Amino acid sequence: MASDTQTIDTLSFEDALRALETIVRQLESGHVPLEDSISLYEKGEKLRQHCQKRLDAAQARIERIVAGPDGGAAGTQPFDAPDR
């Protein structure tokens, strides 16, 4: 399972979302044995957490857009940069 987590951590948001959608379709089909369903659910939860982490990071970056005097965007700064 550690290798699963390492693999998931390297996925782009889009690839992780596609993998999660595939798992959801498999689980919704009702044709997956119970033990496999549990494994799929666990992997799906890891994928969901990965997607949420990527979304949170993107949101933080967007929130750090620096507004100019006219209210328009004057530039950006990394989300982990100190406030000015």
Chimera marker file (.cmm) of the C-alpha trace (Angstrom):
<marker_set name="trace">
<marker id="1" x="0.000" y="0.000" z="0.000" r="1" g="1" b="0" radius="0.5"/>
<marker id="2" x="2.912" y="2.366" z="0.554" r="1" g="1" b="0" radius="0.5"/>
<marker id="3" x="3.704" y="2.152" z="-3.148" r="1" g="1" b="0" radius="0.5"/>
<marker id="4" x="0.038" y="2.964" z="-3.888" r="1" g="1" b="0" radius="0.5"/>
<marker id="5" x="0.361" y="6.148" z="-1.838" r="1" g="1" b="0" radius="0.5"/>
<marker id="6" x="3.628" y="7.076" z="-3.546" r="1" g="1" b="0" radius="0.5"/>
<marker id="7" x="2.013" y="6.511" z="-6.946" r="1" g="1" b="0" radius="0.5"/>
<marker id="8" x="-1.045" y="8.563" z="-6.033" r="1" g="1" b="0" radius="0.5"/>
<marker id="9" x="1.153" y="11.408" z="-4.753" r="1" g="1" b="0" radius="0.5"/>
<marker id="10" x="2.742" y="11.729" z="-8.201" r="1" g="1" b="0" radius="0.5"/>
<marker id="11" x="-0.572" y="11.958" z="-10.087" r="1" g="1" b="0" radius="0.5"/>
<marker id="12" x="-1.806" y="15.209" z="-11.526" r="1" g="1" b="0" radius="0.5"/>
<marker id="13" x="-5.190" y="16.396" z="-10.305" r="1" g="1" b="0" radius="0.5"/>
<marker id="14" x="-6.798" y="15.368" z="-13.587" r="1" g="1" b="0" radius="0.5"/>
<marker id="15" x="-5.294" y="11.861" z="-13.565" r="1" g="1" b="0" radius="0.5"/>
<marker id="16" x="-6.275" y="11.322" z="-9.932" r="1" g="1" b="0" radius="0.5"/>
<marker id="17" x="-9.817" y="12.488" z="-10.651" r="1" g="1" b="0" radius="0.5"/>
<marker id="18" x="-10.109" y="10.106" z="-13.615" r="1" g="1" b="0" radius="0.5"/>
<marker id="19" x="-8.877" y="7.216" z="-11.455" r="1" g="1" b="0" radius="0.5"/>
<marker id="20" x="-11.375" y="8.161" z="-8.752" r="1" g="1" b="0" radius="0.5"/>
<marker id="21" x="-14.214" y="8.294" z="-11.294" r="1" g="1" b="0" radius="0.5"/>
<marker id="22" x="-13.250" y="4.821" z="-12.532" r="1" g="1" b="0" radius="0.5"/>
<marker id="23" x="-13.368" y="3.452" z="-8.993" r="1" g="1" b="0" radius="0.5"/>
<marker id="24" x="-16.768" y="5.047" z="-8.378" r="1" g="1" b="0" radius="0.5"/>
<marker id="25" x="-18.146" y="3.467" z="-11.563" r="1" g="1" b="0" radius="0.5"/>
<marker id="26" x="-16.796" y="0.066" z="-10.511" r="1" g="1" b="0" radius="0.5"/>
<marker id="27" x="-18.306" y="0.331" z="-7.038" r="1" g="1" b="0" radius="0.5"/>
<marker id="28" x="-21.646" y="1.572" z="-8.364" r="1" g="1" b="0" radius="0.5"/>
<marker id="29" x="-21.861" y="-1.318" z="-10.810" r="1" g="1" b="0" radius="0.5"/>
<marker id="30" x="-22.407" y="-3.739" z="-7.944" r="1" g="1" b="0" radius="0.5"/>
<marker id="31" x="-20.309" y="-6.391" z="-9.692" r="1" g="1" b="0" radius="0.5"/>
<marker id="32" x="-17.246" y="-6.142" z="-7.452" r="1" g="1" b="0" radius="0.5"/>
<marker id="33" x="-16.717" y="-8.736" z="-4.678" r="1" g="1" b="0" radius="0.5"/>
<marker id="34" x="-16.833" y="-7.361" z="-1.132" r="1" g="1" b="0" radius="0.5"/>
<marker id="35" x="-13.098" y="-7.610" z="-0.407" r="1" g="1" b="0" radius="0.5"/>
<marker id="36" x="-12.273" y="-5.899" z="-3.707" r="1" g="1" b="0" radius="0.5"/>
<marker id="37" x="-14.878" y="-3.228" z="-2.944" r="1" g="1" b="0" radius="0.5"/>
<marker id="38" x="-13.178" y="-2.463" z="0.354" r="1" g="1" b="0" radius="0.5"/>
<marker id="39" x="-9.777" y="-2.162" z="-1.356" r="1" g="1" b="0" radius="0.5"/>
<marker id="40" x="-11.241" y="0.034" z="-4.068" r="1" g="1" b="0" radius="0.5"/>
<marker id="41" x="-12.940" y="2.223" z="-1.469" r="1" g="1" b="0" radius="0.5"/>
<marker id="42" x="-9.649" y="2.671" z="0.405" r="1" g="1" b="0" radius="0.5"/>
<marker id="43" x="-7.830" y="3.626" z="-2.789" r="1" g="1" b="0" radius="0.5"/>
<marker id="44" x="-10.678" y="5.957" z="-3.723" r="1" g="1" b="0" radius="0.5"/>
<marker id="45" x="-10.393" y="7.717" z="-0.372" r="1" g="1" b="0" radius="0.5"/>
<marker id="46" x="-6.651" y="8.234" z="-0.917" r="1" g="1" b="0" radius="0.5"/>
<marker id="47" x="-7.373" y="9.632" z="-4.378" r="1" g="1" b="0" radius="0.5"/>
<marker id="48" x="-10.055" y="11.938" z="-2.960" r="1" g="1" b="0" radius="0.5"/>
<marker id="49" x="-7.630" y="13.239" z="-0.326" r="1" g="1" b="0" radius="0.5"/>
<marker id="50" x="-4.978" y="13.808" z="-2.994" r="1" g="1" b="0" radius="0.5"/>
<marker id="51" x="-7.437" y="15.739" z="-5.170" r="1" g="1" b="0" radius="0.5"/>
<marker id="52" x="-8.551" y="17.834" z="-2.191" r="1" g="1" b="0" radius="0.5"/>
<marker id="53" x="-4.934" y="18.626" z="-1.317" r="1" g="1" b="0" radius="0.5"/>
<marker id="54" x="-4.274" y="19.755" z="-4.896" r="1" g="1" b="0" radius="0.5"/>
<marker id="55" x="-7.434" y="21.890" z="-4.912" r="1" g="1" b="0" radius="0.5"/>
<marker id="56" x="-6.533" y="23.480" z="-1.570" r="1" g="1" b="0" radius="0.5"/>
<marker id="57" x="-3.048" y="24.357" z="-2.854" r="1" g="1" b="0" radius="0.5"/>
<marker id="58" x="-4.497" y="25.889" z="-6.022" r="1" g="1" b="0" radius="0.5"/>
<marker id="59" x="-6.999" y="27.913" z="-4.014" r="1" g="1" b="0" radius="0.5"/>
<marker id="60" x="-4.262" y="29.195" z="-1.734" r="1" g="1" b="0" radius="0.5"/>
<marker id="61" x="-2.252" y="30.324" z="-4.748" r="1" g="1" b="0" radius="0.5"/>
<marker id="62" x="-5.254" y="32.095" z="-6.244" r="1" g="1" b="0" radius="0.5"/>
<marker id="63" x="-5.972" y="33.873" z="-2.962" r="1" g="1" b="0" radius="0.5"/>
<marker id="64" x="-2.456" y="35.267" z="-2.982" r="1" g="1" b="0" radius="0.5"/>
<marker id="65" x="-3.012" y="37.284" z="-6.142" r="1" g="1" b="0" radius="0.5"/>
<marker id="66" x="-1.818" y="40.780" z="-5.372" r="1" g="1" b="0" radius="0.5"/>
<marker id="67" x="-4.372" y="43.481" z="-6.154" r="1" g="1" b="0" radius="0.5"/>
<marker id="68" x="-3.216" y="46.786" z="-7.597" r="1" g="1" b="0" radius="0.5"/>
<marker id="69" x="-4.482" y="50.244" z="-6.585" r="1" g="1" b="0" radius="0.5"/>
<marker id="70" x="-7.321" y="50.057" z="-9.117" r="1" g="1" b="0" radius="0.5"/>
<marker id="71" x="-8.504" y="46.722" z="-7.719" r="1" g="1" b="0" radius="0.5"/>
<marker id="72" x="-7.185" y="44.770" z="-10.692" r="1" g="1" b="0" radius="0.5"/>
<marker id="73" x="-4.589" y="42.062" z="-10.429" r="1" g="1" b="0" radius="0.5"/>
<marker id="74" x="-1.125" y="43.583" z="-10.364" r="1" g="1" b="0" radius="0.5"/>
<marker id="75" x="0.767" y="40.321" z="-10.111" r="1" g="1" b="0" radius="0.5"/>
<marker id="76" x="1.052" y="37.207" z="-8.058" r="1" g="1" b="0" radius="0.5"/>
<marker id="77" x="3.179" y="35.934" z="-5.252" r="1" g="1" b="0" radius="0.5"/>
<marker id="78" x="3.714" y="32.381" z="-4.019" r="1" g="1" b="0" radius="0.5"/>
<marker id="79" x="1.079" y="31.337" z="-1.509" r="1" g="1" b="0" radius="0.5"/>
<marker id="80" x="3.761" y="30.590" z="1.045" r="1" g="1" b="0" radius="0.5"/>
<marker id="81" x="5.390" y="34.030" z="0.717" r="1" g="1" b="0" radius="0.5"/>
<marker id="82" x="5.124" y="36.338" z="3.725" r="1" g="1" b="0" radius="0.5"/>
<marker id="83" x="2.501" y="39.093" z="3.611" r="1" g="1" b="0" radius="0.5"/>
<marker id="84" x="3.744" y="42.529" z="2.746" r="1" g="1" b="0" radius="0.5"/>
<link id1="1" id2="2" r="1" g="1" b="0" radius="0.2"/>
<link id1="2" id2="3" r="1" g="1" b="0" radius="0.2"/>
<link id1="3" id2="4" r="1" g="1" b="0" radius="0.2"/>
<link id1="4" id2="5" r="1" g="1" b="0" radius="0.2"/>
<link id1="5" id2="6" r="1" g="1" b="0" radius="0.2"/>
<link id1="6" id2="7" r="1" g="1" b="0" radius="0.2"/>
<link id1="7" id2="8" r="1" g="1" b="0" radius="0.2"/>
<link id1="8" id2="9" r="1" g="1" b="0" radius="0.2"/>
<link id1="9" id2="10" r="1" g="1" b="0" radius="0.2"/>
<link id1="10" id2="11" r="1" g="1" b="0" radius="0.2"/>
<link id1="11" id2="12" r="1" g="1" b="0" radius="0.2"/>
<link id1="12" id2="13" r="1" g="1" b="0" radius="0.2"/>
<link id1="13" id2="14" r="1" g="1" b="0" radius="0.2"/>
<link id1="14" id2="15" r="1" g="1" b="0" radius="0.2"/>
<link id1="15" id2="16" r="1" g="1" b="0" radius="0.2"/>
<link id1="16" id2="17" r="1" g="1" b="0" radius="0.2"/>
<link id1="17" id2="18" r="1" g="1" b="0" radius="0.2"/>
<link id1="18" id2="19" r="1" g="1" b="0" radius="0.2"/>
<link id1="19" id2="20" r="1" g="1" b="0" radius="0.2"/>
<link id1="20" id2="21" r="1" g="1" b="0" radius="0.2"/>
<link id1="21" id2="22" r="1" g="1" b="0" radius="0.2"/>
<link id1="22" id2="23" r="1" g="1" b="0" radius="0.2"/>
<link id1="23" id2="24" r="1" g="1" b="0" radius="0.2"/>
<link id1="24" id2="25" r="1" g="1" b="0" radius="0.2"/>
<link id1="25" id2="26" r="1" g="1" b="0" radius="0.2"/>
<link id1="26" id2="27" r="1" g="1" b="0" radius="0.2"/>
<link id1="27" id2="28" r="1" g="1" b="0" radius="0.2"/>
<link id1="28" id2="29" r="1" g="1" b="0" radius="0.2"/>
<link id1="29" id2="30" r="1" g="1" b="0" radius="0.2"/>
<link id1="30" id2="31" r="1" g="1" b="0" radius="0.2"/>
<link id1="31" id2="32" r="1" g="1" b="0" radius="0.2"/>
<link id1="32" id2="33" r="1" g="1" b="0" radius="0.2"/>
<link id1="33" id2="34" r="1" g="1" b="0" radius="0.2"/>
<link id1="34" id2="35" r="1" g="1" b="0" radius="0.2"/>
<link id1="35" id2="36" r="1" g="1" b="0" radius="0.2"/>
<link id1="36" id2="37" r="1" g="1" b="0" radius="0.2"/>
<link id1="37" id2="38" r="1" g="1" b="0" radius="0.2"/>
<link id1="38" id2="39" r="1" g="1" b="0" radius="0.2"/>
<link id1="39" id2="40" r="1" g="1" b="0" radius="0.2"/>
<link id1="40" id2="41" r="1" g="1" b="0" radius="0.2"/>
<link id1="41" id2="42" r="1" g="1" b="0" radius="0.2"/>
<link id1="42" id2="43" r="1" g="1" b="0" radius="0.2"/>
<link id1="43" id2="44" r="1" g="1" b="0" radius="0.2"/>
<link id1="44" id2="45" r="1" g="1" b="0" radius="0.2"/>
<link id1="45" id2="46" r="1" g="1" b="0" radius="0.2"/>
<link id1="46" id2="47" r="1" g="1" b="0" radius="0.2"/>
<link id1="47" id2="48" r="1" g="1" b="0" radius="0.2"/>
<link id1="48" id2="49" r="1" g="1" b="0" radius="0.2"/>
<link id1="49" id2="50" r="1" g="1" b="0" radius="0.2"/>
<link id1="50" id2="51" r="1" g="1" b="0" radius="0.2"/>
<link id1="51" id2="52" r="1" g="1" b="0" radius="0.2"/>
<link id1="52" id2="53" r="1" g="1" b="0" radius="0.2"/>
<link id1="53" id2="54" r="1" g="1" b="0" radius="0.2"/>
<link id1="54" id2="55" r="1" g="1" b="0" radius="0.2"/>
<link id1="55" id2="56" r="1" g="1" b="0" radius="0.2"/>
<link id1="56" id2="57" r="1" g="1" b="0" radius="0.2"/>
<link id1="57" id2="58" r="1" g="1" b="0" radius="0.2"/>
<link id1="58" id2="59" r="1" g="1" b="0" radius="0.2"/>
<link id1="59" id2="60" r="1" g="1" b="0" radius="0.2"/>
<link id1="60" id2="61" r="1" g="1" b="0" radius="0.2"/>
<link id1="61" id2="62" r="1" g="1" b="0" radius="0.2"/>
<link id1="62" id2="63" r="1" g="1" b="0" radius="0.2"/>
<link id1="63" id2="64" r="1" g="1" b="0" radius="0.2"/>
<link id1="64" id2="65" r="1" g="1" b="0" radius="0.2"/>
<link id1="65" id2="66" r="1" g="1" b="0" radius="0.2"/>
<link id1="66" id2="67" r="1" g="1" b="0" radius="0.2"/>
<link id1="67" id2="68" r="1" g="1" b="0" radius="0.2"/>
<link id1="68" id2="69" r="1" g="1" b="0" radius="0.2"/>
<link id1="69" id2="70" r="1" g="1" b="0" radius="0.2"/>
<link id1="70" id2="71" r="1" g="1" b="0" radius="0.2"/>
<link id1="71" id2="72" r="1" g="1" b="0" radius="0.2"/>
<link id1="72" id2="73" r="1" g="1" b="0" radius="0.2"/>
<link id1="73" id2="74" r="1" g="1" b="0" radius="0.2"/>
<link id1="74" id2="75" r="1" g="1" b="0" radius="0.2"/>
<link id1="75" id2="76" r="1" g="1" b="0" radius="0.2"/>
<link id1="76" id2="77" r="1" g="1" b="0" radius="0.2"/>
<link id1="77" id2="78" r="1" g="1" b="0" radius="0.2"/>
<link id1="78" id2="79" r="1" g="1" b="0" radius="0.2"/>
<link id1="79" id2="80" r="1" g="1" b="0" radius="0.2"/>
<link id1="80" id2="81" r="1" g="1" b="0" radius="0.2"/>
<link id1="81" id2="82" r="1" g="1" b="0" radius="0.2"/>
<link id1="82" id2="83" r="1" g="1" b="0" radius="0.2"/>
<link id1="83" id2="84" r="1" g="1" b="0" radius="0.2"/>
</marker_set>
